[in-house]
C-alpha cells in the first residue's frame, strides 16, 4: 500500500498541531523545489534521507512486442534515488 501526499499532510498536521492547509502548502512547495532543481539537472541531497539525481539513459534498440520489428529508442533522462544510511537502517 502506498502513502499519498494527502496522508502525509494529515499525519504532519496531526503531529504538529498546524493547519492542514498550511502543511499542504509547505509539502507542495518542497516537492516543487525538488522538481525544479532536478529539471535543471541539479542533484538534490537530503541528509539522512537520500539523494535524487538525474541520469541519462543511453540510446538503444528495442522491439515492438506485437510485430517483432526493431525500434530505435533515443537517449533520455531519468530520475534516480539513492537512500541515505539512516533510511536504509530504518527500512531494514
C-alpha positions in Angstrom: 0.0 0.0 0.0 1.3 3.5 -0.9 1.2 6.5 1.3 -0.3 9.5 -0.5 0.6 13.2 -0.3 -2.8 13.8 1.5 -1.9 11.2 4.1 1.5 12.8 4.7 -0.2 16.2 5.2 -2.8 14.7 7.6 -0.1 13.0 9.6 2.2 16.1 9.9 -0.8 18.3 10.7 -1.9 15.9 13.4 1.6 15.5 15.0 2.4 19.3 14.9 -0.9 20.9 15.5 -0.5 23.0 12.3 -3.4 23.6 10.0 -3.7 21.1 7.1 -3.9 24.0 4.6 -0.5 25.3 5.8 1.1 21.9 5.9 -0.2 21.2 2.4 1.4 24.4 1.1 4.8 23.5 2.7 4.7 19.9 1.4 3.8 21.0 -2.1 6.4 23.8 -2.2 9.0 21.3 -1.0 8.1 18.9 -3.9 8.1 21.8 -6.3 11.6 22.9 -5.3 12.9 19.3 -5.7 11.3 19.0 -9.1 12.6 22.4 -10.3 16.2 21.5 -9.2 16.0 18.2 -10.9 14.6 19.7 -14.1 17.8 22.0 -14.2 20.0 18.9 -13.9 20.9 19.5 -10.3 21.3 16.9 -7.6 19.1 17.2 -4.5 20.7 15.8 -1.3 18.5 15.5 1.8 20.9 14.5 4.7 19.9 11.2 6.3 17.2 10.7 3.8 18.8 10.3 0.4 19.9 11.8 -2.9 17.9 12.5 -6.0 19.9 12.6 -9.3 19.1 12.9 -13.0 20.8 10.3 -15.0 21.0 9.9 -18.8 19.9 6.6 -20.3 21.8 5.6 -23.4 20.0 5.2 -26.7 19.2 1.6 -27.5 17.3 -0.6 -29.9 14.0 -2.0 -28.7 11.5 -4.4 -30.2 7.8 -4.0 -30.8 6.3 -7.0 -29.0 3.3 -7.2 -31.3 5.1 -7.0 -34.7 8.6 -8.0 -33.7 10.1 -5.1 -35.6 13.1 -3.3 -34.1 12.5 0.3 -32.9 15.3 2.8 -32.0 14.8 4.3 -28.5 16.5 7.7 -28.2 18.6 8.8 -25.2 16.5 10.1 -22.3 16.9 11.4 -18.8 15.5 9.6 -15.7 15.4 10.5 -12.0 17.1 8.1 -9.7 17.0 8.0 -5.9 19.7 6.5 -3.5 18.6 6.1 0.1 20.7 7.6 2.9 22.2 5.5 5.7 19.5 6.4 8.2 16.7 5.4 5.9 18.5 2.2 4.9 18.8 1.2 8.6 15.2 2.0 9.4 13.8 0.2 6.4 15.8 -3.0 7.1 
